[in-house]
Amino acid sequence: MLGLVEGYFGTAWDWTARTATMQFLGSHGYRFFIYAPKADQYLRRRWREEHPVDMAEALASFAAACRTAGVRFGIGLSPFEAYLDDEADVLSTLDRKLRFFDQIGIDDLALLFDDMRGDLPDLARRQARLVQHCAARTGASRVLLCPSYYSDDPILDRVFGQRPPLYLETLGAGLDPTIDIFWTGDKVCSTTFAIDDLTRVATRMRRKPFLWDNYPVNDGPRMSQHLHLRAFTGRPAGLRDVVAGHAINPALQPMLTCLPALTLGDSYRLGAAYDSGRAFAAAAERVLGKQLAAMAAADLALLQDQGLAGMGDAHATLRARYAALTHPAAHEIVGWLDGLYGVSDEMVQTQ
């Protein structure tokens, strides 16, 4: 099951773009959409507070649009470091939040403990208790968890503290086997997924991992300087036998996200016959149209590899070319060239 989880830092998509992206990808095999942008503070650092009325109405409208499109709608709640607070108070607040989600109507409840402190000896047991509590009370038919250590990548230990011994094993043992656990691979941003590695991870967590694929996401001070447009590679079709699902974390540019997103379905469908170059060309023409697809293909090295800091004098030429087009994806490229999608260290630290 392919889907999308908004898990990026930076400016969140607007509702019009979010709905259009959901509908487009839903018509091309993406079966779920989890709303969880880091910029929605009422799902993260201010999670104890209620969403303002206008935001609650927008969420309910989007949930209805997902149902109409036949796409599962989910919300990702990041109860920021709740496992450090009084458990009784946390559980009471979680209950209020779950009632709000049920009023909106969610199919998937994702509890996200990523990107927060984790160096506590009983972290896994505390988190498992919170998740089990929510799973018993939510109206959602599926519950997913993003662990604090969602990869074996040592960068997580450097940034968020040394992970407790046997963290993943303890977490898996403490959770009902129907609860899915996200995993980003051997790296936070994995370029490939190896079937043998995922099989070993499944043993550790006592269930098939649910892939959280950090491509084409381009948040953060470094990645936001690049557009991620190329087709997916390193995702063999055999993954379908060893994972519970596959969620992509999208780029800050909603329409441009659709280009690589289309190719992931091709990778699963075609297997050994999949050709990333042909997949990119076909997806680019479908999303961008012939003229803009040809331009993006010609400028791919500048847009994805060299990025804003490396393109030098080509910047002005690129901007003039894309600004002359009326296609909304061209507007996203121009906005990126103008620095409108930049993500600062401060944004990452405060969202």
N, C-alpha and C positions, 0 to 999 in steps of 0.2 A: 504494500500500500504506500503510494507516494503522497506526500503532502508538504506543506510549508509551515514553518514556525518562525514568526517574527521575533527574533532574539537579538537584534542588533542594537548597538549604541548609536546615538546621534538623533537627528530629527526624524520623527515618525512619519510614515506615509499619511496623506490625508485620506478621508473616507471614500472619496470618489475614486481615487487611484487604487485604494485597497480593494474596493468592490470590483472594479474592472479587472484587476489582476486575478482575484479569486475566481471570477467568472470565466476568464480566458483559460487559466490553468485547469479549472474544473472541467472544461470542455475538452481538455487534452490529457485526462487521466489522473489529475491530482485530486485525491478524495478527501483531504482534510485540510483545515486552515486553523492554526493556533495563533491567536492574537496575544502577543507578549512583548511589545517594544519596550526597551529599557526606559524610554522617555515617558512612559505612562507611570508616573510616580505612585499612583493609587494601586498599582500592582506590585510596587517594589518598596522604596524607602518610606513611602507614606501609605503602606498597604493597610494600616489600621483605619484609615479614613475612608469615608464613602466617596464614590465617584460623584462629581457634580452632575446635576440633572441632565445637562446637554450631552455630556459624555455617556451617561447611562442610556439615554435615548439612542445615541449613535450606535452603541454596542448592540442594543436590541434590534435596531434596523438592520445592522450587518448580519446578525444571527439569522434573521428572517431571510435575508438575501442568500445566505449559505444554504438554508433549507430548500429554498426555491431552486437553487442550482444543483441540489443533490450532493452538497459538500458538507462533511462533518465540521461543525464549528466548535472550537475550543478556546479556552482562556488559560494563559500561563500566569500563575500567581507566584511571585517571589517574596515570601514573607521574610523580609531582610533580617537575617541573624536572629530570627524568632527563637531558635533553640538556645539562645543565651538568656532569655527572659523567663519570667515565672510561667510555668507550663499551663496552669489553670487559666490564667488571663489570656494567654495565647490561644488556647483552644476555644474559649468563649468568643474571641474576636474572629477566629477562623469560621466558626459557625455562622456568624452574621454575614461574612463574606460569601460563604457557600450558599446561603439563602438568596443573596443578591444574584449570584450566578444562575441559580435555578430559576429565578424569575425571568432572567434574560432568555434562558433556554440553551444549555450547552450540551454537547455530545461528549467532549473531551475536557477533562480537568488535568492540567499539567502543573505540578508543583516543582518550582525551579529554585534550587539551592546553589546555582552557579555564581561565580564571581563575588564571593563573600568569604569571610574568615572561616577556616575549617580545622585549625590545629587544636582540636579538643579530643581527649582520649575516648569519650563515649559519644562522639559525633554521630556515628551511624545509628546507634540505638535511639538517640534523641530524634533524629530525622525520621526514622522508621515509625516511631510512635505518632508523630505528627501526620505522616502520610496515611497510616492506617486509620487514624481518627477521621481524616477527611474522606477517605475511601468509603467508610461506613455511613457517611452522611450526605455525600453528594448525590445529585440526581443524574450526573453524567454516567454514561455507560462504559467509559474507559478512563482510567487514571494512569498518568505517566509521571515519572520523576526524573528530574535532572540532578544528579548527585553534585556535591561540591567538587569532587574529583572525578570528572566525567571523561578523563583520558589518563593514560599513564605518562603523559608529557610532564617532565619535571618542572616546566615553567609554572605549573599550578602550585607546586610546593614552594617555589621561590616567591611567588606573589601573595599567596593566601595562607602560607604556613605549611609546615610539614604534615602530610596526611597521616592519620592514625594507622597503625599496623592493621592489616586485613580489613581496611575500611570497606572496600567493595564487597568482600565476602560476607562481612557482618551485616551490611545493608541488605544484601540479597536474601540472607537467611531470615531477616526480620520482617520481610514484606510478603504479603500474599502473592502467590505466583501469577495471579492475573494482572498485577501492576507492572507496567512496562518501565524500563530504565533506559534513559538516553545514554548514548556513547558516541564520542566524536572521533574515535579511532586512536591510533598510537600517538597522534599529535592533536593539539587543539584545532588546528586547521590542516587536516590530513589531505595529502594529494592522492593517496591511494588507500584502498581498503583490502587487506589480505584475508581470505576466507579462513585460513588456519588461525590467524590472530583473533578473529571474531569468535571462532569456535572455542578458543581458550577463555576468552572473556565471558562467554556464555556459561562456562563451567563455574567461573568465579562468582557470577551474579545469580546463578541458578535459573536462568531464563535467557532466551535469545535477546541480544541487545537491540535496541531501537535506535537506528542511526540518526544522529544529529549531524548533518553534513554542513560544515562551515565553508561552503562554496555555493553561490557566488558572493556571499557577504563581503562587504568592503568597508567595515566600520573601523574605528581606531585611527589615531593620527597617521600611521603609516599606510594602512590599507585604503583609507579614504582618498588617497592620492592616485588611486588606480581604478579603472573600470574592469570588472570581471565579466567578460563577454564570451570567452572561448567555450567550446563544448566540453561536457564532462568527460574525463578520462579516469582510469584507475578504479572504476566501479564495475567489476565484472558481473555478468548476468547471474552467475552462481551465488551472488549475495542473497538472492531471494530465498535460498534454502537455509540461511544461517542468521537472518535478521528478522525481527518482528515487524519492522516497517522502516521507512526511509523518509526523513524530513529534511528539507533544505532550508538553510538560513539565508534569506534573500539579501540582495544588494540594497543600498540606500535609494537606488533608482528603480521604481516599481516596474515600469515598462521594459527597461533593459534587462531586468531579472528574468523576464519571460523567455529571452533568447536562450541562455544556457539551460533553463529549466526544461524546455522542450526536448533537449538532447538527452536528458537523463532517462526519460521514457524510452527513447530509441535504444539506448545502451542496454536496458533490460530486455527489450523486445527482440532486438537483433542478435544479441550475444556476440559470438565470434565474428559475425558479419558486420558488426558496427564499425563505422569509420568516422572518427571525430571530425575530420575536415568536411566530409559530405554532410554530416549532421549539422555542423555549424552553418554551412551555406544554406541548407534547407530551412533551418529555424530562423536564420537572419532574414531571409526573404519573406517568410510567413509573418514575422513580427514587425519588420521594418519596411517592407516593400522593396522592390528591386533597386531603386536608386540609392536609398539610404543603406541597404544591405551591402551594396558594392563599395560605398564609401567606408563603412565600418570595417569591412574586410581589408581594404587597402590601408587603413590607419590602425589596424589591430595592435601592431607592435608599439605604436605611440600611446594608444589608449590604455592597454593592459600592462605592458612591460615597462616602458619608460615612465609613464605617468606624468603628473603635473611637474614634478621637480626635474624630470629628465628630458622633456621635449624641447626646451630652449626656444629658439626662434620659431619653431613650428606652431607654437601656441596661438599666435595671432592669426596665422593662416587657417588653422583648424577652426577657430571660433568663427571666422568670417564665412567659411564654407557651410558649417552646420547652422549658423544663425539665419542663413538664407532659406532654410527649409521650414515648412510649417508642421511637419510630423512631430507629435508629442515626444517621441524618443529623441529626436534631434534637440528638442528643448531641454531634455534631461542632460544630454551631452554638453550643451552650452552652459547650463547651470553648474555642471561639474567643472567645466573649464573656468568658470567665474568664481569658483571656490565656495559655492553655496552648499555643498555636501561635505565640507570639511568637518572632521571630528577631532576635538582637542583632548588633551590629557585631562583637563578639568571636567569635560563632559563624561568621560569614562569614569572618573573618580566620584562624581556626584549623582549620576543617574542610577 
